[in-house]
Amino acid sequence: MAHAQRHGPGWRARYKKPDGTWGSQSGFETKAAALDWGNEQELLIRRHLWIDPQEAETPFGTFAEAWLASARLAITTQAKYRSYLDNHLLPQWEDWPLVLIFNNHLEVQSWVTELHEELAEPTVASVFAMFSTIMNVAVRARKIPASPCQGIRVTSGEYEADRQVATPVQFLRGALRLNDSFGYSGFVLALMDGYTGARWSELVGLQPHEYDEINRAIRVVEPLAEAQGQLVKAKRTKSPAGKRWVQLPPFLADLYEALLEDCDRSFVFVGEKGGVLRRSNFGRRFWRPAWDGVAQDRQTGKRVPPILPGFTFHEGRHSHRTWLADDGIPEIGRAARLGQKMRGMGGIYEHVTPETKERILTVLQARWESSLLALRPQEQTALIALLPRMEETIKQLTAVQQAAANQGAKIIAQISPIDA
């Protein structure tokens, strides 16, 4: 049973903890107050609701570091969390006891409001999500009774990422410009972005041996990860569903195999000196000028018009999925190709059939062929200079298109005015 003892000028409560040892709390002015507090602790213990006051006093910084050290995270996620912790969480909360954060809901809301003054809304949401995760772990670890993050207004609800979708001919134009600025591998990389839907890390992490020549497919198992300035092969994909083989449509398989023939590096897509590509550097020097255009080209002095201003490499993934949806590919086929897990019962009972995989390749090949005919004459000339065999392909496609147009005109001419 709990009891009270004299302690200096006041009283101290004594109560039996779950492990059989005696706990104490001093600072009570009266014996009754100390006894009531001790009895309350033992009541919470019997109801399995008790939290050790000493554990609740654990500093946030100590607990957060222990959590991060024990969490099983991808190296990119580990680096991101380390950055959030050092730059945003510890400067605010490092020395705060967990129980004090729990009792200061308004302070948490004020901190989030201040974050909005220096960070974009999606970044604020990401930082707060990590903070909320740590506090939820503290609840499960019996440090605090509940999370102080409940009810915090993080975003306005008005922000929505504006995703752009490029057409096949826009991708081909972008690829031609990248061929001029970066070389043949840039040409292929741009088309791989649009016609596989793979992530940047999955494509630039490809190695020559990760290609199935029989099925003409790339193997996505260990994407390239950048953490703390280092580029390494990750041990696993972003999610289990991300581990997959991605078949290439016939035209893209030809282009990729031609690139492999001249590949003598560890990775298929490399920089000028054979180094691994970095997203930021490639985007700034090559991708952005190709899609945004330039006011005056340094070599020719002419203006280069934009293709799709602001279009990002990751939006190639959105474009690919949109193409497949427009072409009637079922959701399970789209999800499997992009390495995404379907939610609900569809992820359990639906499966990708060989017919669906073949249909995907067919519609992608058709989009490529339509893009060849949509090029301007000078653009077709540039493509033929790069790929001489395209001249015959374009002639054949043009002949088929013309024949279909003539057949349509003939049918219309045969319809009588009365029937029309």
C-alpha positions as CSV (number, residue, x, y, z in Angstrom):
1,M,0.0,0.0,0.0
2,A,1.1,3.5,-0.7
3,H,2.1,5.7,2.3
4,A,3.5,9.1,3.1
5,Q,6.8,10.1,4.8
6,R,8.2,13.3,6.2
7,H,10.8,14.7,3.8
8,G,12.4,17.9,4.8
9,P,9.8,20.6,5.2
10,G,7.2,18.6,3.2
11,W,6.0,15.1,2.5
12,R,7.1,12.3,0.2
13,A,4.8,9.7,-1.4
14,R,6.0,6.1,-1.5
15,Y,4.3,3.5,-3.8
16,K,5.2,0.0,-5.1
17,K,6.1,-0.2,-8.7
18,P,5.2,-3.1,-11.1
19,D,8.6,-4.7,-10.6
20,G,8.2,-4.8,-6.8
21,T,10.5,-1.9,-6.0
22,W,9.5,1.2,-4.2
23,G,9.1,4.5,-6.1
24,S,8.8,7.9,-4.5
25,Q,7.9,11.5,-5.3
26,S,8.6,14.4,-3.0
27,G,7.5,18.0,-2.8
28,F,4.0,17.6,-1.3
29,E,2.9,20.2,1.3
30,T,0.6,17.8,3.2
31,K,0.5,14.1,4.2
32,A,-2.9,13.7,2.6
33,A,-1.7,15.1,-0.8
34,A,1.3,12.7,-0.8
35,L,-0.9,9.8,0.2
36,D,-3.5,10.6,-2.5
37,W,-0.8,10.8,-5.2
38,G,0.8,7.5,-4.1
39,N,-2.6,5.7,-4.1
40,E,-3.3,7.1,-7.6
41,Q,-0.1,5.6,-8.9
42,E,-0.9,2.2,-7.5
43,L,-4.4,2.4,-9.0
44,L,-2.9,3.2,-12.5
45,I,-0.5,0.3,-12.0
46,R,-3.3,-2.2,-11.3
47,R,-5.2,-0.9,-14.4
48,H,-2.0,-1.2,-16.5
49,L,-2.1,2.5,-17.3
50,W,0.8,3.6,-15.2
51,I,3.8,5.5,-16.7
52,D,7.0,5.8,-14.7
53,P,7.5,9.6,-14.0
54,Q,11.3,9.1,-14.5
55,E,10.8,7.6,-17.9
56,A,8.5,10.5,-18.8
57,E,11.3,12.9,-18.0
58,T,13.5,11.4,-20.8
59,P,14.8,14.2,-23.0
60,F,13.4,14.2,-26.6
61,G,16.9,14.3,-28.1
62,T,18.0,11.2,-26.2
63,F,14.9,9.2,-27.2
64,A,14.9,10.4,-30.8
65,E,18.6,9.3,-31.2
66,A,17.8,5.9,-29.7
67,W,14.9,5.5,-32.0
68,L,16.8,6.5,-35.2
69,A,19.7,4.2,-34.3
70,S,17.3,1.2,-33.9
71,A,15.0,1.9,-36.8
72,R,15.2,-0.4,-39.9
73,L,15.4,2.2,-42.7
74,A,16.7,2.5,-46.2
75,I,19.9,4.5,-46.4
76,T,18.1,7.3,-48.2
77,T,15.4,7.5,-45.6
78,Q,18.0,7.3,-42.9
79,A,19.8,10.3,-44.4
80,K,16.6,12.2,-44.7
81,Y,15.6,11.6,-41.1
82,R,19.1,12.5,-40.0
83,S,18.8,15.8,-41.8
84,Y,15.3,16.5,-40.3
85,L,16.6,15.7,-36.8
86,D,19.7,17.9,-37.0
87,N,18.1,20.9,-38.8
88,H,14.5,21.0,-37.4
89,L,13.7,18.7,-34.5
90,L,16.7,18.9,-32.2
91,P,17.1,22.7,-32.4
92,Q,13.5,23.0,-31.0
93,W,13.0,19.9,-28.8
94,E,16.3,18.3,-27.9
95,D,16.3,19.2,-24.2
96,W,12.6,19.1,-23.7
97,P,11.4,16.1,-21.5
98,L,8.9,14.0,-23.4
99,V,6.2,14.7,-20.8
100,L,6.7,18.4,-21.2
101,I,6.1,18.2,-24.9
102,F,3.0,16.1,-24.2
103,N,1.6,18.9,-22.0
104,N,2.3,21.7,-24.5
105,H,0.0,21.1,-27.4
106,L,0.0,24.8,-28.3
107,E,3.8,24.9,-28.3
108,V,3.8,22.1,-30.9
109,Q,1.3,24.0,-33.1
110,S,3.4,27.2,-32.8
111,W,6.5,25.3,-33.9
112,V,4.7,23.9,-37.0
113,T,3.5,27.4,-37.9
114,E,7.1,28.7,-37.7
115,L,8.3,25.9,-40.0
116,H,5.9,27.2,-42.7
117,E,7.9,30.5,-42.7
118,E,11.1,28.7,-43.9
119,L,10.0,25.5,-45.6
120,A,7.6,24.5,-48.4
121,E,4.3,22.9,-47.3
122,P,5.2,19.4,-48.4
123,T,8.5,19.6,-46.5
124,V,6.7,20.8,-43.3
125,A,4.4,17.8,-43.6
126,S,7.3,15.5,-44.0
127,V,9.2,16.9,-41.0
128,F,6.1,16.8,-38.8
129,A,5.3,13.2,-39.9
130,M,8.7,12.2,-38.5
131,F,8.1,14.1,-35.3
132,S,4.7,12.5,-34.9
133,T,6.3,9.0,-35.5
134,I,8.8,9.6,-32.7
135,M,6.1,10.7,-30.3
136,N,3.9,7.7,-31.2
137,V,6.8,5.4,-30.5
138,A,7.2,7.2,-27.1
139,V,3.6,6.3,-26.4
140,R,4.1,2.7,-27.2
141,A,7.3,2.7,-25.1
142,R,5.2,3.9,-22.1
143,K,7.0,7.2,-21.9
144,I,3.9,9.4,-22.3
145,P,0.2,8.6,-22.2
146,A,-0.7,10.0,-25.6
147,S,0.8,11.8,-28.6
148,P,0.7,15.6,-28.5
149,C,0.5,15.6,-32.3
150,Q,-3.2,14.8,-32.4
151,G,-5.3,17.7,-33.8
152,I,-2.3,19.7,-35.0
153,R,-3.0,21.6,-38.2
154,V,-0.1,20.9,-40.4
155,T,-1.2,22.0,-43.9
156,S,-3.8,24.3,-45.3
157,G,-5.3,21.5,-47.4
158,E,-5.0,23.7,-50.4
159,Y,-1.6,22.5,-51.6
160,E,-1.7,19.9,-54.4
161,A,1.3,19.0,-56.6
162,D,0.7,20.0,-60.2
163,R,1.8,16.9,-62.1
164,Q,2.5,17.4,-65.8
165,V,2.0,14.6,-68.4
166,A,4.2,14.7,-71.5
167,T,3.2,13.2,-74.9
168,P,5.3,10.7,-76.7
169,V,6.5,13.2,-79.3
170,Q,7.5,15.6,-76.5
171,F,9.6,12.8,-75.0
172,L,11.2,12.2,-78.3
173,R,12.0,15.9,-78.8
174,G,13.5,16.0,-75.3
175,A,15.5,12.9,-76.0
176,L,16.9,14.4,-79.2
177,R,18.0,17.5,-77.3
178,L,19.6,15.4,-74.7
179,N,21.5,13.6,-77.4
180,D,22.9,16.9,-78.5
181,S,23.9,18.0,-75.0
182,F,24.7,14.8,-73.3
183,G,25.1,12.1,-75.9
184,Y,23.4,8.9,-77.0
185,S,23.0,7.6,-73.4
186,G,21.0,10.8,-72.6
187,F,18.8,10.1,-75.6
188,V,18.1,6.5,-74.3
189,L,17.7,7.6,-70.7
190,A,15.0,10.1,-71.6
191,L,13.0,7.5,-73.5
192,M,13.6,4.9,-70.7
193,D,12.0,7.5,-68.4
194,G,8.9,7.8,-70.5
195,Y,8.5,4.2,-71.7
196,T,9.3,2.2,-68.5
197,G,8.0,4.5,-65.7
198,A,11.0,3.5,-63.6
199,R,12.3,5.9,-61.0
200,W,15.5,7.9,-61.5
201,S,17.3,5.7,-58.9
202,E,16.2,2.6,-60.7
203,L,17.4,3.7,-64.1
204,V,20.8,5.3,-63.2
205,G,21.5,2.3,-60.9
206,L,21.2,-0.2,-63.8
207,Q,24.3,-2.3,-64.5
208,P,25.0,-4.1,-67.8
209,H,24.4,-7.6,-66.3
210,E,20.9,-6.5,-65.1
211,Y,19.4,-7.1,-68.5
212,D,17.5,-10.2,-69.7
213,E,18.3,-10.5,-73.4
214,I,15.8,-13.2,-74.0
215,N,12.8,-11.3,-72.5
216,R,14.3,-7.9,-73.3
217,A,13.7,-6.7,-69.7
218,I,15.6,-4.6,-67.2
219,R,16.0,-6.0,-63.6
220,V,15.0,-3.6,-60.8
221,V,16.3,-4.9,-57.5
222,E,19.0,-2.7,-56.2
223,P,18.4,1.0,-57.2
224,L,21.1,3.6,-56.7
225,A,20.8,5.5,-53.4
226,E,22.3,8.8,-52.5
227,A,22.9,9.4,-48.8
228,Q,25.2,12.0,-47.2
229,G,26.8,12.7,-50.5
230,Q,27.6,9.1,-51.3
231,L,26.1,7.1,-54.2
232,V,25.7,3.4,-53.4
233,K,23.6,0.4,-54.5
234,A,20.7,0.1,-52.1
235,K,20.1,-3.3,-50.5
236,R,16.4,-3.3,-51.6
237,T,13.9,-1.4,-53.5
238,K,11.7,1.3,-52.0
239,S,9.0,-1.3,-51.3
240,P,8.7,-5.1,-51.9
241,A,6.5,-4.4,-54.9
242,G,9.3,-2.4,-56.4
243,K,11.4,-5.5,-57.0
244,R,10.5,-6.5,-60.6
245,W,11.5,-7.0,-64.2
246,V,10.4,-4.3,-66.7
247,Q,10.0,-5.4,-70.3
248,L,11.0,-2.9,-72.9
249,P,8.9,-2.3,-76.0
250,P,10.8,-3.5,-79.2
251,F,12.1,-0.1,-80.3
252,L,13.4,0.7,-76.8
253,A,15.0,-2.7,-76.4
254,D,16.9,-2.1,-79.7
255,L,18.1,1.3,-78.4
256,Y,19.1,0.0,-75.0
257,E,21.0,-3.0,-76.4
258,A,22.9,-0.7,-78.7
259,L,23.9,1.3,-75.6
260,L,25.0,-1.9,-73.9
261,E,27.3,-2.9,-76.8
262,D,29.5,0.1,-76.1
263,C,29.2,0.0,-72.3
264,D,32.5,-0.7,-70.5
265,R,31.6,0.8,-67.2
266,S,30.0,-0.5,-64.0
267,F,26.8,1.4,-64.7
268,V,24.9,1.8,-68.0
269,F,24.2,5.5,-67.6
270,V,27.3,7.5,-66.6
271,G,28.7,11.0,-66.9
272,E,31.3,12.3,-69.2
273,K,34.2,10.9,-67.2
274,G,32.4,7.6,-66.4
275,G,31.1,8.7,-63.0
276,V,27.7,7.8,-61.6
277,L,25.0,10.4,-62.5
278,R,23.7,12.7,-59.8
279,R,20.1,13.8,-60.2
280,S,20.7,17.4,-59.3
281,N,23.7,17.9,-61.6
282,F,22.1,16.1,-64.5
283,G,18.8,18.0,-64.0
284,R,20.4,21.4,-63.9
285,R,22.9,21.0,-66.7
286,F,21.0,18.8,-69.2
287,W,17.4,18.0,-68.3
288,R,16.1,21.5,-67.5
289,P,17.6,23.2,-70.7
290,A,16.1,20.4,-72.8
291,W,12.6,20.8,-71.6
292,D,12.5,24.5,-70.6
293,G,14.4,25.8,-73.6
294,V,17.1,28.5,-73.6
295,A,16.8,32.2,-74.5
296,Q,20.0,32.0,-76.6
297,D,22.0,28.9,-77.4
298,R,25.8,29.4,-76.7
299,Q,26.9,27.6,-79.8
300,T,24.3,28.7,-82.4
301,G,23.2,32.0,-80.8
302,K,19.6,31.0,-81.6
303,R,16.7,30.7,-79.2
304,V,15.7,27.2,-78.2
305,P,11.9,27.0,-77.6
306,P,10.6,25.1,-74.6
307,I,9.0,21.6,-74.9
308,L,7.2,21.4,-71.6
309,P,8.5,24.0,-69.1
310,G,9.0,22.7,-65.6
311,F,8.6,19.0,-66.6
312,T,10.6,16.8,-64.2
313,F,12.2,13.4,-64.6
314,H,9.8,11.9,-62.0
315,E,6.8,13.2,-64.0
316,G,7.9,10.8,-66.7
317,R,6.6,8.1,-64.3
318,H,3.3,9.9,-64.0
319,S,3.2,10.2,-67.8
320,H,3.8,6.5,-68.3
321,R,1.0,5.5,-66.0
322,T,-1.3,7.9,-67.6
323,W,-0.5,6.5,-71.1
324,L,-1.3,3.0,-69.9
325,A,-4.6,4.1,-68.4
326,D,-5.6,5.9,-71.6
327,D,-4.8,2.8,-73.5
328,G,-7.1,0.7,-71.3
329,I,-4.4,-1.3,-69.4
330,P,-6.0,-2.6,-66.2
331,E,-4.8,-1.2,-62.9
332,I,-3.0,-4.3,-61.8
333,G,-0.9,-4.1,-65.0
334,R,-0.1,-0.5,-64.4
335,A,0.8,-1.0,-60.7
336,A,3.0,-4.0,-61.4
337,R,5.0,-2.3,-64.2
338,L,5.6,0.8,-61.9
339,G,6.5,-1.3,-58.9
340,Q,3.5,-0.2,-56.9
341,K,1.3,-2.3,-54.6
342,M,-2.4,-2.3,-55.2
343,R,-4.6,-1.5,-52.3
344,G,-7.5,-3.6,-51.1
345,M,-8.7,-6.9,-52.4
346,G,-7.4,-6.2,-55.9
347,G,-3.8,-6.7,-54.6
348,I,-4.7,-10.2,-53.4
349,Y,-6.9,-11.6,-56.1
350,E,-5.8,-9.8,-59.3
351,H,-2.7,-10.9,-61.2
352,V,-0.8,-9.7,-64.3
353,T,-1.3,-12.2,-67.2
354,P,1.1,-12.7,-70.1
355,E,-1.6,-11.2,-72.4
356,T,-1.6,-8.0,-70.3
357,K,2.2,-7.7,-70.5
358,E,2.1,-8.2,-74.2
359,R,-0.6,-5.6,-74.6
360,I,1.5,-3.1,-72.7
361,L,4.4,-3.6,-75.1
362,T,2.0,-3.2,-78.1
363,V,0.5,0.1,-77.0
364,L,3.9,1.5,-76.0
365,Q,5.3,0.5,-79.4
366,A,2.3,2.2,-81.1
367,R,2.9,5.4,-79.2
368,W,6.5,5.4,-80.3
369,E,5.6,5.0,-83.9
370,S,3.0,7.8,-83.7
371,S,5.6,10.1,-82.2
372,L,7.9,9.4,-85.3
373,L,5.2,10.7,-87.6
374,A,4.5,13.7,-85.3
375,L,8.0,15.0,-85.6
376,R,8.7,18.0,-87.8
377,P,10.7,17.4,-90.9
378,Q,13.9,18.9,-89.5
379,E,13.4,16.8,-86.3
380,Q,13.0,13.6,-88.4
381,T,16.2,14.5,-90.2
382,A,18.0,14.9,-86.9
383,L,16.6,11.5,-85.7
384,I,17.7,9.8,-89.0
385,A,21.2,11.2,-88.6
386,L,21.3,9.6,-85.1
387,L,19.6,6.4,-86.1
388,P,19.9,5.8,-89.9
389,R,17.5,2.8,-89.8
390,M,14.7,5.2,-88.8
391,E,14.5,6.5,-92.3
392,E,13.0,3.3,-93.6
393,T,10.8,3.0,-90.5
394,I,9.4,6.5,-91.0
395,K,8.8,5.8,-94.8
396,Q,6.9,2.6,-94.0
397,L,4.8,4.3,-91.3
398,T,4.1,7.2,-93.6
399,A,3.0,4.8,-96.3
400,V,0.6,3.0,-94.0
401,Q,-0.8,6.3,-92.7
402,Q,-1.3,7.5,-96.3
403,A,-3.0,4.3,-97.4
404,A,-5.4,4.5,-94.4
405,A,-6.2,8.1,-95.3
406,N,-6.8,7.2,-98.9
407,Q,-9.0,4.3,-97.9
408,G,-11.1,6.6,-95.7
409,A,-11.5,9.1,-98.4
410,K,-12.6,6.4,-100.9
411,I,-15.2,5.1,-98.5
412,I,-16.6,8.7,-98.0
413,A,-16.7,9.2,-101.8
414,Q,-18.7,6.1,-102.2
415,I,-21.4,7.2,-99.8
416,S,-24.4,8.7,-101.7
417,P,-25.6,12.2,-100.8
418,I,-28.9,10.6,-99.7
419,D,-27.3,8.2,-97.3
420,A,-25.0,11.0,-96.0
